[in-house]
């Protein structure tokens, strides 16, 4: 089943993409939640016109995302956490903590755009991926240190 996405859907695609999904996923989740519409002839024309009109806006958004990625650069963040004697963290480091650390440095990145490469359960050095734009992804290093 072909659908046109109205919003970015993690693992499926980005806004205005025409994607093929299983019929049940499209009918029972994407369309009722308002994330997609059926990709018929008229909806495809509407999306093509919207993409054409939004092309210059998209370039500006991509340029802004690229400049944010360049300004973050090779920044290494310090994330304080309560650590036991063996170096294991009580709980885990979340994307919200990383977003707050970036905000403290002057970079406003939504926590939903951050993902970890691995679970953060012990003190040490890790990397996280930041999805700033569908074509601009950046990795940031962070150290988990004892409070």
Buried (B, 14 or more C-beta within 10 A) or exposed (E): BBBBBBEBBEEBBBBBBBBEBEEEBBBEBBBEEEBBBEBEEEBEEEBEEEEEEEEEEBEEBBEEBBEBBEEBEEBEBEBEBEBEEEEEBEEBBBBEBBBEBBEEEEBEBEBEBBBBEEEBBBBEEBEBEBBBBBEBBBEBEBEBEEE
